[in-house]
Amino acid sequence: MAALLAGCFCSHDSWAEADCDTPRTCESCGKTEGEPAGHDWQEARCDLPKTCARCGLTEGEPGVHDWQEAACETPRRCTLCHATQGEPAGHYWMPATTEHPQTCSVCGKETGERIATDPRFTTAANEPLFGIWEGELTVPVTELGIGLTMEGMTARMAYRVIFNNDGTMLVSRVPVDGEEILRAMAAQEAEQVYLLFEWDGYSRAEAEAAIRKTYDMTMEEYVRMQMGDVDVLGMFSDQVEQYVYYLEGQILHRAADWSRQMGRNACTLERNVLNLSLDGAEAAPFTRVEERGR
């Protein structure tokens, strides 16, 4: 009875605040007041499910990372929770030029120094010549280095010239039209066939008639048949010639090496257009397609 009377007269001096599941409660007598606070849910994150901020209760599954792909200097990164994964992608360095040092083509970061211009290898206006140049020239076939000796025949050739900043230059070429080379080869081969007939006392007309009678084809058709399949581009694939050069005003001096006498070729360079002569051809414009040096 005494205990019952004491409970009836509790002063409720000590209350426990409501939590997620329980209302406000008197710590002396257990009386409750009001409603439970309810859960304070925090939305799911990449690494945590939905979680109550008060009691830590979880519900459901963690969320999904929103990955941002790796950059040059930072690894793959979640934009929500900032977790990282893997390694940075690394820079994609472009070679240094006279205008810019080595530069990353992705983020634009620069490192090192610009290429210094050597005055021996620039024009009088101090324009750097080194780089990769391309152009077309009409060249005597006798200059092509593939055994053609017939005078007066020409072929259109596409040239690629690399001027280095150490005074060396590399020259390669391929035919613009492979048929021009095949025609020159066939014409030279035909001359050899005519010569064989001539030694036996036949004129050209008689040689033509003999070929037609025997093979039922013209001399040109016969020669092309004898030539078979010719890989014209392959004939030039390994032809890379190296020279040394220097510039004196607008004059380009070129030789096989520094110990030999330099040839002189008029050279003008303006707005990345170079007028250049190679292999006995008339000078024609070359365009710089890439600036570089070493």
Summary of the structure (lengths in Angstrom):
residues: 294
radius of gyration: 42.5
end to end distance: 105.5
largest distance: 153.3
contacts: 777
relative contact order: 0.11
helix: 21%
strand: 31%
